[in-house]
């Protein structure tokens, strides 16, 4: 029984190329052999490269065009569900409307952190945690669980920073450092951000965020290097407006 034509063709071609390579190598050395083989194979291989570009590049271009159309078509909707009318990303829509259908992702995160949270609460109540070092260690573990759950469910690699809200004898509010967990990118940085600042909170209830930004800039200008506390316009905005969350990090568009 004869072998298929393509097998015989490949066998003959490989044998021929091997023979040519051997002869040219003897005559011109290895560099000359490589050049000659390239001259022979160039016209044969080039149609395959053209076919490869048509097969793979065209679908990719179509995919980019479709994504651009979807992005443009959903712009108004993404803007309506984004914080402060800043449009969320297409991936955000996927998580918000598809992956999180019936609050599936949020329920997953809740299930991941629920039992550990109440175990810490119970240990504190029953005084099984006796020192501040033990408290910090347990909360570090808790933040790690939150970080891992959010990364697994929402694919968000976040830095989680926890501060305590206190009031002093002059009835002024401050945020003071408590504990934080850096995301993987920040943990690998040589120069890491400083999370140990205490922040002064101004409780004046301006209507829009730009007023808080102006207040923060004025605080820096008035006190300069003598200031005792930092001022963060977002922290001040959240506390003064009784907001429970902040989703946007694009302050240029916010103001």
Secondary structure as a PSIPRED ss2 file (coil, helix, strand):
# PSIPRED VFORMAT (PSIPRED V4.0)

   1 X C   1.000  0.000  0.000
   2 X C   1.000  0.000  0.000
   3 X C   1.000  0.000  0.000
   4 X C   1.000  0.000  0.000
   5 X H   0.000  1.000  0.000
   6 X H   0.000  1.000  0.000
   7 X H   0.000  1.000  0.000
   8 X H   0.000  1.000  0.000
   9 X H   0.000  1.000  0.000
  10 X H   0.000  1.000  0.000
  11 X H   0.000  1.000  0.000
  12 X H   0.000  1.000  0.000
  13 X H   0.000  1.000  0.000
  14 X H   0.000  1.000  0.000
  15 X H   0.000  1.000  0.000
  16 X H   0.000  1.000  0.000
  17 X H   0.000  1.000  0.000
  18 X H   0.000  1.000  0.000
  19 X H   0.000  1.000  0.000
  20 X H   0.000  1.000  0.000
  21 X H   0.000  1.000  0.000
  22 X H   0.000  1.000  0.000
  23 X H   0.000  1.000  0.000
  24 X H   0.000  1.000  0.000
  25 X H   0.000  1.000  0.000
  26 X H   0.000  1.000  0.000
  27 X H   0.000  1.000  0.000
  28 X H   0.000  1.000  0.000
  29 X H   0.000  1.000  0.000
  30 X H   0.000  1.000  0.000
  31 X H   0.000  1.000  0.000
  32 X H   0.000  1.000  0.000
  33 X H   0.000  1.000  0.000
  34 X H   0.000  1.000  0.000
  35 X H   0.000  1.000  0.000
  36 X H   0.000  1.000  0.000
  37 X H   0.000  1.000  0.000
  38 X H   0.000  1.000  0.000
  39 X H   0.000  1.000  0.000
  40 X H   0.000  1.000  0.000
  41 X H   0.000  1.000  0.000
  42 X H   0.000  1.000  0.000
  43 X H   0.000  1.000  0.000
  44 X H   0.000  1.000  0.000
  45 X H   0.000  1.000  0.000
  46 X H   0.000  1.000  0.000
  47 X H   0.000  1.000  0.000
  48 X H   0.000  1.000  0.000
  49 X H   0.000  1.000  0.000
  50 X H   0.000  1.000  0.000
  51 X H   0.000  1.000  0.000
  52 X H   0.000  1.000  0.000
  53 X H   0.000  1.000  0.000
  54 X H   0.000  1.000  0.000
  55 X H   0.000  1.000  0.000
  56 X H   0.000  1.000  0.000
  57 X H   0.000  1.000  0.000
  58 X H   0.000  1.000  0.000
  59 X H   0.000  1.000  0.000
  60 X H   0.000  1.000  0.000
  61 X H   0.000  1.000  0.000
  62 X H   0.000  1.000  0.000
  63 X H   0.000  1.000  0.000
  64 X H   0.000  1.000  0.000
  65 X H   0.000  1.000  0.000
  66 X H   0.000  1.000  0.000
  67 X H   0.000  1.000  0.000
  68 X H   0.000  1.000  0.000
  69 X H   0.000  1.000  0.000
  70 X H   0.000  1.000  0.000
  71 X H   0.000  1.000  0.000
  72 X H   0.000  1.000  0.000
  73 X H   0.000  1.000  0.000
  74 X C   1.000  0.000  0.000
  75 X H   0.000  1.000  0.000
  76 X H   0.000  1.000  0.000
  77 X H   0.000  1.000  0.000
  78 X H   0.000  1.000  0.000
  79 X H   0.000  1.000  0.000
  80 X H   0.000  1.000  0.000
  81 X H   0.000  1.000  0.000
  82 X C   1.000  0.000  0.000
  83 X H   0.000  1.000  0.000
  84 X H   0.000  1.000  0.000
  85 X H   0.000  1.000  0.000
  86 X C   1.000  0.000  0.000
  87 X C   1.000  0.000  0.000
  88 X C   1.000  0.000  0.000
  89 X C   1.000  0.000  0.000
  90 X H   0.000  1.000  0.000
  91 X H   0.000  1.000  0.000
  92 X H   0.000  1.000  0.000
  93 X H   0.000  1.000  0.000
  94 X H   0.000  1.000  0.000
  95 X H   0.000  1.000  0.000
  96 X H   0.000  1.000  0.000
  97 X H   0.000  1.000  0.000
  98 X H   0.000  1.000  0.000
  99 X H   0.000  1.000  0.000
 100 X C   1.000  0.000  0.000
 101 X H   0.000  1.000  0.000
 102 X H   0.000  1.000  0.000
 103 X H   0.000  1.000  0.000
 104 X H   0.000  1.000  0.000
 105 X H   0.000  1.000  0.000
 106 X H   0.000  1.000  0.000
 107 X H   0.000  1.000  0.000
 108 X H   0.000  1.000  0.000
 109 X H   0.000  1.000  0.000
 110 X H   0.000  1.000  0.000
 111 X H   0.000  1.000  0.000
 112 X H   0.000  1.000  0.000
 113 X H   0.000  1.000  0.000
 114 X H   0.000  1.000  0.000
 115 X H   0.000  1.000  0.000
 116 X H   0.000  1.000  0.000
 117 X H   0.000  1.000  0.000
 118 X H   0.000  1.000  0.000
 119 X H   0.000  1.000  0.000
 120 X H   0.000  1.000  0.000
 121 X H   0.000  1.000  0.000
 122 X H   0.000  1.000  0.000
 123 X H   0.000  1.000  0.000
 124 X H   0.000  1.000  0.000
 125 X H   0.000  1.000  0.000
 126 X C   1.000  0.000  0.000
 127 X C   1.000  0.000  0.000
 128 X C   1.000  0.000  0.000
 129 X C   1.000  0.000  0.000
 130 X C   1.000  0.000  0.000
 131 X C   1.000  0.000  0.000
 132 X H   0.000  1.000  0.000
 133 X H   0.000  1.000  0.000
 134 X H   0.000  1.000  0.000
 135 X H   0.000  1.000  0.000
 136 X H   0.000  1.000  0.000
 137 X H   0.000  1.000  0.000
 138 X H   0.000  1.000  0.000
 139 X H   0.000  1.000  0.000
 140 X H   0.000  1.000  0.000
 141 X H   0.000  1.000  0.000
 142 X H   0.000  1.000  0.000
 143 X H   0.000  1.000  0.000
 144 X H   0.000  1.000  0.000
 145 X H   0.000  1.000  0.000
 146 X H   0.000  1.000  0.000
 147 X H   0.000  1.000  0.000
 148 X H   0.000  1.000  0.000
 149 X H   0.000  1.000  0.000
 150 X H   0.000  1.000  0.000
 151 X H   0.000  1.000  0.000
 152 X H   0.000  1.000  0.000
 153 X H   0.000  1.000  0.000
 154 X H   0.000  1.000  0.000
 155 X C   1.000  0.000  0.000
 156 X C   1.000  0.000  0.000
 157 X C   1.000  0.000  0.000
 158 X C   1.000  0.000  0.000
 159 X C   1.000  0.000  0.000
 160 X E   0.000  0.000  1.000
 161 X E   0.000  0.000  1.000
 162 X E   0.000  0.000  1.000
 163 X E   0.000  0.000  1.000
 164 X E   0.000  0.000  1.000
 165 X E   0.000  0.000  1.000
 166 X E   0.000  0.000  1.000
 167 X E   0.000  0.000  1.000
 168 X C   1.000  0.000  0.000
 169 X C   1.000  0.000  0.000
 170 X C   1.000  0.000  0.000
 171 X C   1.000  0.000  0.000
 172 X C   1.000  0.000  0.000
 173 X E   0.000  0.000  1.000
 174 X E   0.000  0.000  1.000
 175 X E   0.000  0.000  1.000
 176 X E   0.000  0.000  1.000
 177 X E   0.000  0.000  1.000
 178 X E   0.000  0.000  1.000
 179 X E   0.000  0.000  1.000
 180 X E   0.000  0.000  1.000
 181 X E   0.000  0.000  1.000
 182 X C   1.000  0.000  0.000
 183 X C   1.000  0.000  0.000
 184 X H   0.000  1.000  0.000
 185 X H   0.000  1.000  0.000
 186 X H   0.000  1.000  0.000
 187 X H   0.000  1.000  0.000
 188 X C   1.000  0.000  0.000
 189 X C   1.000  0.000  0.000
 190 X C   1.000  0.000  0.000
 191 X C   1.000  0.000  0.000
 192 X C   1.000  0.000  0.000
 193 X C   1.000  0.000  0.000
 194 X C   1.000  0.000  0.000
 195 X C   1.000  0.000  0.000
 196 X C   1.000  0.000  0.000
 197 X C   1.000  0.000  0.000
 198 X C   1.000  0.000  0.000
 199 X E   0.000  0.000  1.000
 200 X E   0.000  0.000  1.000
 201 X E   0.000  0.000  1.000
 202 X C   1.000  0.000  0.000
 203 X C   1.000  0.000  0.000
 204 X C   1.000  0.000  0.000
 205 X C   1.000  0.000  0.000
 206 X C   1.000  0.000  0.000
 207 X C   1.000  0.000  0.000
 208 X C   1.000  0.000  0.000
 209 X H   0.000  1.000  0.000
 210 X H   0.000  1.000  0.000
 211 X H   0.000  1.000  0.000
 212 X H   0.000  1.000  0.000
 213 X H   0.000  1.000  0.000
 214 X H   0.000  1.000  0.000
 215 X H   0.000  1.000  0.000
 216 X H   0.000  1.000  0.000
 217 X H   0.000  1.000  0.000
 218 X H   0.000  1.000  0.000
 219 X H   0.000  1.000  0.000
 220 X H   0.000  1.000  0.000
 221 X H   0.000  1.000  0.000
 222 X H   0.000  1.000  0.000
 223 X H   0.000  1.000  0.000
 224 X H   0.000  1.000  0.000
 225 X H   0.000  1.000  0.000
 226 X H   0.000  1.000  0.000
 227 X C   1.000  0.000  0.000
 228 X C   1.000  0.000  0.000
 229 X C   1.000  0.000  0.000
 230 X E   0.000  0.000  1.000
 231 X C   1.000  0.000  0.000
 232 X C   1.000  0.000  0.000
 233 X H   0.000  1.000  0.000
 234 X H   0.000  1.000  0.000
 235 X H   0.000  1.000  0.000
 236 X H   0.000  1.000  0.000
 237 X H   0.000  1.000  0.000
 238 X H   0.000  1.000  0.000
 239 X H   0.000  1.000  0.000
 240 X H   0.000  1.000  0.000
 241 X C   1.000  0.000  0.000
 242 X C   1.000  0.000  0.000
 243 X C   1.000  0.000  0.000
 244 X C   1.000  0.000  0.000
 245 X C   1.000  0.000  0.000
 246 X C   1.000  0.000  0.000
 247 X C   1.000  0.000  0.000
 248 X C   1.000  0.000  0.000
 249 X C   1.000  0.000  0.000
 250 X C   1.000  0.000  0.000
 251 X H   0.000  1.000  0.000
 252 X H   0.000  1.000  0.000
 253 X H   0.000  1.000  0.000
 254 X H   0.000  1.000  0.000
 255 X C   1.000  0.000  0.000
